[in-house]
Amino acid sequence: MLSPIENVFSAHKSAVKRFLARQRPAILRVPEDTTITEHRARYLELAADPFFAEVVTTDLCNRAFCHSLHHHQRALRFEDMEVGM
């Protein structure tokens, strides 16, 4: 609620998960010369960097920041807030 970066990372994580779901058959075929961990890490790296630039836009950051302002104002007034709203 109070940290806009959480919403931004959530959007990025969703994009990475969609990519990994589409790549599942390839991820499950581990080459003989590599470990499962190394193979999966390569796919995470393939997804993480490009999707960050694609998903984390100025507009998304601005919207997340503006959304958090309402909650900051309520916190400054010591108002009760439900968790997870």
RAPE-V793194 format. One record per pair of residues at least 12 apart in sequence whose C-alpha atoms are under 6 Angstrom apart, sorted by the first residue. I is the first residue (numbers start at 1). GAP is how many residues later the second one is. If there is no record, write none. Layout:
i/gap
I/GAP
I/GAP
//
This chain:
i/gap
1/67
2/66
4/60
4/61
4/64
12/43
16/31
//
